[in-house]
Amino acid sequence: MIIKIRRRFGAFNSFLKPVYKAFSVYLRINKLLSAFADMLRFSLEAVEKRGIDAVHFLLYLRTAN
């Protein structure tokens, strides 16, 4: 009885490990992208306060690279 339960949970665990790993990678990427979006939004707000509109700032960023 105990061996059957262990086997079933072992198979379930081996199925869940890659799912959990993929989900944690997704969360990491999502966190990085949201941090980048926040940084860009804050920089655009700061630029707009100085009197430069956001479109010209984005064009500047595009031509700077």
Gaussian input, Z-matrix of N, CA and C with variables (Angstrom, degrees):
# hf/3-21g

backbone

0 1
 N
 C     1     B1
 C     2     B2     1     A1
 N     3     B3     2     A2     1     D1
 C     4     B4     3     A3     2     D2
 C     5     B5     4     A4     3     D3
 N     6     B6     5     A5     4     D4
 C     7     B7     6     A6     5     D5
 C     8     B8     7     A7     6     D6
 N     9     B9     8     A8     7     D7
 C    10    B10     9     A9     8     D8
 C    11    B11    10    A10     9     D9
 N    12    B12    11    A11    10    D10
 C    13    B13    12    A12    11    D11
 C    14    B14    13    A13    12    D12
 N    15    B15    14    A14    13    D13
 C    16    B16    15    A15    14    D14
 C    17    B17    16    A16    15    D15
 N    18    B18    17    A17    16    D16
 C    19    B19    18    A18    17    D17
 C    20    B20    19    A19    18    D18
 N    21    B21    20    A20    19    D19
 C    22    B22    21    A21    20    D20
 C    23    B23    22    A22    21    D21
 N    24    B24    23    A23    22    D22
 C    25    B25    24    A24    23    D23
 C    26    B26    25    A25    24    D24
 N    27    B27    26    A26    25    D25
 C    28    B28    27    A27    26    D26
 C    29    B29    28    A28    27    D27
 N    30    B30    29    A29    28    D28
 C    31    B31    30    A30    29    D29
 C    32    B32    31    A31    30    D30
 N    33    B33    32    A32    31    D31
 C    34    B34    33    A33    32    D32
 C    35    B35    34    A34    33    D33
 N    36    B36    35    A35    34    D34
 C    37    B37    36    A36    35    D35
 C    38    B38    37    A37    36    D36
 N    39    B39    38    A38    37    D37
 C    40    B40    39    A39    38    D38
 C    41    B41    40    A40    39    D39
 N    42    B42    41    A41    40    D40
 C    43    B43    42    A42    41    D41
 C    44    B44    43    A43    42    D42
 N    45    B45    44    A44    43    D43
 C    46    B46    45    A45    44    D44
 C    47    B47    46    A46    45    D45
 N    48    B48    47    A47    46    D46
 C    49    B49    48    A48    47    D47
 C    50    B50    49    A49    48    D48
 N    51    B51    50    A50    49    D49
 C    52    B52    51    A51    50    D50
 C    53    B53    52    A52    51    D51
 N    54    B54    53    A53    52    D52
 C    55    B55    54    A54    53    D53
 C    56    B56    55    A55    54    D54
 N    57    B57    56    A56    55    D55
 C    58    B58    57    A57    56    D56
 C    59    B59    58    A58    57    D57
 N    60    B60    59    A59    58    D58
 C    61    B61    60    A60    59    D59
 C    62    B62    61    A61    60    D60
 N    63    B63    62    A62    61    D61
 C    64    B64    63    A63    62    D62
 C    65    B65    64    A64    63    D63
 N    66    B66    65    A65    64    D64
 C    67    B67    66    A66    65    D65
 C    68    B68    67    A67    66    D66
 N    69    B69    68    A68    67    D67
 C    70    B70    69    A69    68    D68
 C    71    B71    70    A70    69    D69
 N    72    B72    71    A71    70    D70
 C    73    B73    72    A72    71    D71
 C    74    B74    73    A73    72    D72
 N    75    B75    74    A74    73    D73
 C    76    B76    75    A75    74    D74
 C    77    B77    76    A76    75    D75
 N    78    B78    77    A77    76    D76
 C    79    B79    78    A78    77    D77
 C    80    B80    79    A79    78    D78
 N    81    B81    80    A80    79    D79
 C    82    B82    81    A81    80    D80
 C    83    B83    82    A82    81    D81
 N    84    B84    83    A83    82    D82
 C    85    B85    84    A84    83    D83
 C    86    B86    85    A85    84    D84
 N    87    B87    86    A86    85    D85
 C    88    B88    87    A87    86    D86
 C    89    B89    88    A88    87    D87
 N    90    B90    89    A89    88    D88
 C    91    B91    90    A90    89    D89
 C    92    B92    91    A91    90    D90
 N    93    B93    92    A92    91    D91
 C    94    B94    93    A93    92    D92
 C    95    B95    94    A94    93    D93
 N    96    B96    95    A95    94    D94
 C    97    B97    96    A96    95    D95
 C    98    B98    97    A97    96    D96
 N    99    B99    98    A98    97    D97
 C   100   B100    99    A99    98    D98
 C   101   B101   100   A100    99    D99
 N   102   B102   101   A101   100   D100
 C   103   B103   102   A102   101   D101
 C   104   B104   103   A103   102   D102
 N   105   B105   104   A104   103   D103
 C   106   B106   105   A105   104   D104
 C   107   B107   106   A106   105   D105
 N   108   B108   107   A107   106   D106
 C   109   B109   108   A108   107   D107
 C   110   B110   109   A109   108   D108
 N   111   B111   110   A110   109   D109
 C   112   B112   111   A111   110   D110
 C   113   B113   112   A112   111   D111
 N   114   B114   113   A113   112   D112
 C   115   B115   114   A114   113   D113
 C   116   B116   115   A115   114   D114
 N   117   B117   116   A116   115   D115
 C   118   B118   117   A117   116   D116
 C   119   B119   118   A118   117   D117
 N   120   B120   119   A119   118   D118
 C   121   B121   120   A120   119   D119
 C   122   B122   121   A121   120   D120
 N   123   B123   122   A122   121   D121
 C   124   B124   123   A123   122   D122
 C   125   B125   124   A124   123   D123
 N   126   B126   125   A125   124   D124
 C   127   B127   126   A126   125   D125
 C   128   B128   127   A127   126   D126
 N   129   B129   128   A128   127   D127
 C   130   B130   129   A129   128   D128
 C   131   B131   130   A130   129   D129
 N   132   B132   131   A131   130   D130
 C   133   B133   132   A132   131   D131
 C   134   B134   133   A133   132   D132
 N   135   B135   134   A134   133   D133
 C   136   B136   135   A135   134   D134
 C   137   B137   136   A136   135   D135
 N   138   B138   137   A137   136   D136
 C   139   B139   138   A138   137   D137
 C   140   B140   139   A139   138   D138
 N   141   B141   140   A140   139   D139
 C   142   B142   141   A141   140   D140
 C   143   B143   142   A142   141   D141
 N   144   B144   143   A143   142   D142
 C   145   B145   144   A144   143   D143
 C   146   B146   145   A145   144   D144
 N   147   B147   146   A146   145   D145
 C   148   B148   147   A147   146   D146
 C   149   B149   148   A148   147   D147
 N   150   B150   149   A149   148   D148
 C   151   B151   150   A150   149   D149
 C   152   B152   151   A151   150   D150
 N   153   B153   152   A152   151   D151
 C   154   B154   153   A153   152   D152
 C   155   B155   154   A154   153   D153
 N   156   B156   155   A155   154   D154
 C   157   B157   156   A156   155   D155
 C   158   B158   157   A157   156   D156
 N   159   B159   158   A158   157   D157
 C   160   B160   159   A159   158   D158
 C   161   B161   160   A160   159   D159
 N   162   B162   161   A161   160   D160
 C   163   B163   162   A162   161   D161
 C   164   B164   163   A163   162   D162
 N   165   B165   164   A164   163   D163
 C   166   B166   165   A165   164   D164
 C   167   B167   166   A166   165   D165
 N   168   B168   167   A167   166   D166
 C   169   B169   168   A168   167   D167
 C   170   B170   169   A169   168   D168
 N   171   B171   170   A170   169   D169
 C   172   B172   171   A171   170   D170
 C   173   B173   172   A172   171   D171
 N   174   B174   173   A173   172   D172
 C   175   B175   174   A174   173   D173
 C   176   B176   175   A175   174   D174
 N   177   B177   176   A176   175   D175
 C   178   B178   177   A177   176   D176
 C   179   B179   178   A178   177   D177
 N   180   B180   179   A179   178   D178
 C   181   B181   180   A180   179   D179
 C   182   B182   181   A181   180   D180
 N   183   B183   182   A182   181   D181
 C   184   B184   183   A183   182   D182
 C   185   B185   184   A184   183   D183
 N   186   B186   185   A185   184   D184
 C   187   B187   186   A186   185   D185
 C   188   B188   187   A187   186   D186
 N   189   B189   188   A188   187   D187
 C   190   B190   189   A189   188   D188
 C   191   B191   190   A190   189   D189
 N   192   B192   191   A191   190   D190
 C   193   B193   192   A192   191   D191
 C   194   B194   193   A193   192   D192

   B1=1.4575
   B2=1.5289
   B3=1.3354
   B4=1.4614
   B5=1.5275
   B6=1.3237
   B7=1.4647
   B8=1.5285
   B9=1.3450
   B10=1.4641
   B11=1.5259
   B12=1.3286
   B13=1.4720
   B14=1.5239
   B15=1.3174
   B16=1.4679
   B17=1.5215
   B18=1.3213
   B19=1.4665
   B20=1.5240
   B21=1.3193
   B22=1.4648
   B23=1.5245
   B24=1.3172
   B25=1.4620
   B26=1.5173
   B27=1.3313
   B28=1.4571
   B29=1.5180
   B30=1.3249
   B31=1.4656
   B32=1.5217
   B33=1.3182
   B34=1.4616
   B35=1.5238
   B36=1.3296
   B37=1.4644
   B38=1.5236
   B39=1.3150
   B40=1.4652
   B41=1.5243
   B42=1.3340
   B43=1.4580
   B44=1.5279
   B45=1.3258
   B46=1.4657
   B47=1.5188
   B48=1.3158
   B49=1.4701
   B50=1.5268
   B51=1.3417
   B52=1.4701
   B53=1.5246
   B54=1.3399
   B55=1.4663
   B56=1.5207
   B57=1.3351
   B58=1.4582
   B59=1.5268
   B60=1.3266
   B61=1.4655
   B62=1.5272
   B63=1.3207
   B64=1.4681
   B65=1.5225
   B66=1.3310
   B67=1.4589
   B68=1.5194
   B69=1.3311
   B70=1.4614
   B71=1.5281
   B72=1.3364
   B73=1.4685
   B74=1.5228
   B75=1.3401
   B76=1.4646
   B77=1.5253
   B78=1.3245
   B79=1.4639
   B80=1.5200
   B81=1.3334
   B82=1.4672
   B83=1.5217
   B84=1.3321
   B85=1.4661
   B86=1.5224
   B87=1.3279
   B88=1.4608
   B89=1.5275
   B90=1.3291
   B91=1.4659
   B92=1.5261
   B93=1.3216
   B94=1.4650
   B95=1.5247
   B96=1.3349
   B97=1.4635
   B98=1.5211
   B99=1.3329
   B100=1.4632
   B101=1.5225
   B102=1.3359
   B103=1.4633
   B104=1.5250
   B105=1.3260
   B106=1.4610
   B107=1.5230
   B108=1.3397
   B109=1.4656
   B110=1.5257
   B111=1.3439
   B112=1.4682
   B113=1.5173
   B114=1.3272
   B115=1.4617
   B116=1.5280
   B117=1.3231
   B118=1.4612
   B119=1.5252
   B120=1.3327
   B121=1.4633
   B122=1.5202
   B123=1.3407
   B124=1.4651
   B125=1.5206
   B126=1.3377
   B127=1.4622
   B128=1.5220
   B129=1.3374
   B130=1.4645
   B131=1.5241
   B132=1.3373
   B133=1.4637
   B134=1.5198
   B135=1.3239
   B136=1.4651
   B137=1.5239
   B138=1.3232
   B139=1.4628
   B140=1.5256
   B141=1.3376
   B142=1.4630
   B143=1.5218
   B144=1.3211
   B145=1.4663
   B146=1.5205
   B147=1.3108
   B148=1.4693
   B149=1.5257
   B150=1.3220
   B151=1.4531
   B152=1.5178
   B153=1.3208
   B154=1.4658
   B155=1.5301
   B156=1.3036
   B157=1.4598
   B158=1.5273
   B159=1.3213
   B160=1.4605
   B161=1.5248
   B162=1.3269
   B163=1.4649
   B164=1.5240
   B165=1.3249
   B166=1.4601
   B167=1.5312
   B168=1.3286
   B169=1.4641
   B170=1.5275
   B171=1.3332
   B172=1.4674
   B173=1.5228
   B174=1.3340
   B175=1.4654
   B176=1.5260
   B177=1.3280
   B178=1.4652
   B179=1.5279
   B180=1.3318
   B181=1.4677
   B182=1.5258
   B183=1.3224
   B184=1.4633
   B185=1.5267
   B186=1.3236
   B187=1.4632
   B188=1.5226
   B189=1.3281
   B190=1.4659
   B191=1.5226
   B192=1.3311
   B193=1.4670
   B194=1.4512
   A1=110.93
   A2=116.90
   A3=120.78
   A4=110.11
   A5=117.35
   A6=120.53
   A7=110.34
   A8=117.27
   A9=120.38
   A10=110.75
   A11=116.70
   A12=120.49
   A13=109.78
   A14=117.14
   A15=120.18
   A16=110.99
   A17=116.62
   A18=119.70
   A19=110.55
   A20=116.06
   A21=119.05
   A22=110.94
   A23=117.19
   A24=119.44
   A25=111.64
   A26=117.22
   A27=119.86
   A28=111.66
   A29=116.31
   A30=119.93
   A31=110.26
   A32=116.29
   A33=120.50
   A34=110.47
   A35=116.27
   A36=121.13
   A37=110.61
   A38=117.85
   A39=120.16
   A40=110.76
   A41=117.52
   A42=120.15
   A43=110.71
   A44=116.59
   A45=119.75
   A46=113.57
   A47=118.39
   A48=119.88
   A49=112.88
   A50=120.45
   A51=118.34
   A52=113.10
   A53=116.93
   A54=119.68
   A55=109.67
   A56=116.38
   A57=120.49
   A58=111.00
   A59=116.45
   A60=120.14
   A61=110.83
   A62=116.99
   A63=120.41
   A64=110.86
   A65=116.94
   A66=120.03
   A67=111.02
   A68=117.89
   A69=119.81
   A70=110.91
   A71=117.23
   A72=120.14
   A73=109.87
   A74=116.59
   A75=120.51
   A76=110.73
   A77=117.23
   A78=120.13
   A79=111.14
   A80=117.60
   A81=120.47
   A82=111.33
   A83=116.55
   A84=120.61
   A85=110.35
   A86=116.19
   A87=120.53
   A88=110.55
   A89=116.76
   A90=120.27
   A91=110.77
   A92=117.15
   A93=120.41
   A94=111.65
   A95=116.36
   A96=119.54
   A97=111.59
   A98=116.95
   A99=118.43
   A100=110.74
   A101=117.59
   A102=119.79
   A103=110.50
   A104=117.47
   A105=120.56
   A106=110.90
   A107=116.81
   A108=120.28
   A109=110.73
   A110=117.08
   A111=120.12
   A112=110.93
   A113=116.93
   A114=120.50
   A115=110.37
   A116=117.17
   A117=120.78
   A118=111.18
   A119=116.20
   A120=119.23
   A121=111.04
   A122=117.04
   A123=119.85
   A124=111.00
   A125=116.96
   A126=118.72
   A127=110.51
   A128=117.44
   A129=119.84
   A130=110.96
   A131=117.04
   A132=119.61
   A133=110.48
   A134=116.93
   A135=120.06
   A136=110.90
   A137=116.60
   A138=120.21
   A139=110.39
   A140=117.21
   A141=119.75
   A142=111.59
   A143=117.22
   A144=119.60
   A145=111.02
   A146=116.96
   A147=120.15
   A148=112.21
   A149=118.12
   A150=120.85
   A151=114.97
   A152=117.93
   A153=120.53
   A154=106.66
   A155=116.95
   A156=117.08
   A157=110.53
   A158=114.74
   A159=121.12
   A160=112.31
   A161=118.03
   A162=120.23
   A163=110.44
   A164=116.97
   A165=119.40
   A166=111.23
   A167=116.45
   A168=119.72
   A169=110.58
   A170=116.96
   A171=119.92
   A172=111.10
   A173=117.09
   A174=119.56
   A175=110.62
   A176=116.30
   A177=120.17
   A178=110.58
   A179=116.55
   A180=119.81
   A181=110.65
   A182=116.61
   A183=119.91
   A184=111.00
   A185=117.09
   A186=119.12
   A187=112.11
   A188=117.57
   A189=119.92
   A190=111.37
   A191=117.09
   A192=119.83
   A193=111.02
   D1=-50.51
   D2=-179.21
   D3=-65.90
   D4=-37.08
   D5=-179.51
   D6=-65.06
   D7=-41.21
   D8=178.71
   D9=-62.27
   D10=-42.44
   D11=179.78
   D12=-63.74
   D13=-43.65
   D14=179.24
   D15=-62.47
   D16=-41.30
   D17=179.54
   D18=-63.46
   D19=-43.25
   D20=-179.78
   D21=-64.69
   D22=-44.79
   D23=179.50
   D24=-69.59
   D25=-31.32
   D26=176.16
   D27=-63.95
   D28=-43.17
   D29=177.56
   D30=-65.99
   D31=-40.54
   D32=178.97
   D33=-65.05
   D34=-39.62
   D35=179.22
   D36=-66.35
   D37=-41.12
   D38=179.26
   D39=-68.02
   D40=-26.47
   D41=174.44
   D42=-75.57
   D43=-37.66
   D44=-175.48
   D45=-77.05
   D46=-26.63
   D47=-177.81
   D48=-57.83
   D49=-52.20
   D50=178.72
   D51=-66.00
   D52=-32.64
   D53=177.96
   D54=-64.94
   D55=-44.71
   D56=179.17
   D57=-64.63
   D58=-40.80
   D59=179.97
   D60=-64.32
   D61=-44.24
   D62=178.80
   D63=-64.05
   D64=-39.25
   D65=179.77
   D66=-67.54
   D67=-38.35
   D68=178.96
   D69=-68.43
   D70=-36.32
   D71=175.47
   D72=-64.96
   D73=-41.49
   D74=177.37
   D75=-60.60
   D76=-43.07
   D77=179.58
   D78=-64.75
   D79=-38.97
   D80=177.95
   D81=-63.18
   D82=-46.03
   D83=179.45
   D84=-63.99
   D85=-41.07
   D86=179.47
   D87=-63.15
   D88=-40.12
   D89=179.04
   D90=-65.41
   D91=-41.54
   D92=178.21
   D93=-64.47
   D94=-42.59
   D95=-179.92
   D96=-66.32
   D97=-39.08
   D98=179.12
   D99=-69.30
   D100=-35.05
   D101=176.40
   D102=-65.70
   D103=-40.13
   D104=177.73
   D105=-65.18
   D106=-40.71
   D107=178.75
   D108=-64.73
   D109=-40.52
   D110=176.93
   D111=-63.09
   D112=-42.79
   D113=179.83
   D114=-62.01
   D115=-43.91
   D116=179.46
   D117=-65.22
   D118=-40.53
   D119=179.93
   D120=-65.43
   D121=-43.39
   D122=179.20
   D123=-64.46
   D124=-38.98
   D125=179.33
   D126=-68.13
   D127=-36.28
   D128=177.25
   D129=-66.91
   D130=-38.36
   D131=177.55
   D132=-64.91
   D133=-40.40
   D134=179.39
   D135=-66.24
   D136=-38.63
   D137=179.35
   D138=-67.37
   D139=-40.92
   D140=179.53
   D141=-65.22
   D142=-32.04
   D143=177.50
   D144=-67.19
   D145=-28.31
   D146=-179.96
   D147=-83.61
   D148=-4.14
   D149=174.88
   D150=102.71
   D151=-1.68
   D152=177.47
   D153=-96.05
   D154=132.70
   D155=-179.96
   D156=-78.28
   D157=161.87
   D158=-171.49
   D159=-67.06
   D160=-32.17
   D161=-177.27
   D162=-65.57
   D163=-43.75
   D164=178.86
   D165=-65.82
   D166=-35.13
   D167=177.74
   D168=-65.11
   D169=-42.94
   D170=178.69
   D171=-65.93
   D172=-37.53
   D173=175.87
   D174=-64.33
   D175=-37.13
   D176=176.92
   D177=-64.04
   D178=-43.76
   D179=178.90
   D180=-63.04
   D181=-38.02
   D182=-177.83
   D183=-69.40
   D184=-39.44
   D185=-178.32
   D186=-81.43
   D187=-17.24
   D188=-179.10
   D189=-70.03
   D190=-28.55
   D191=-178.40
   D192=-84.25

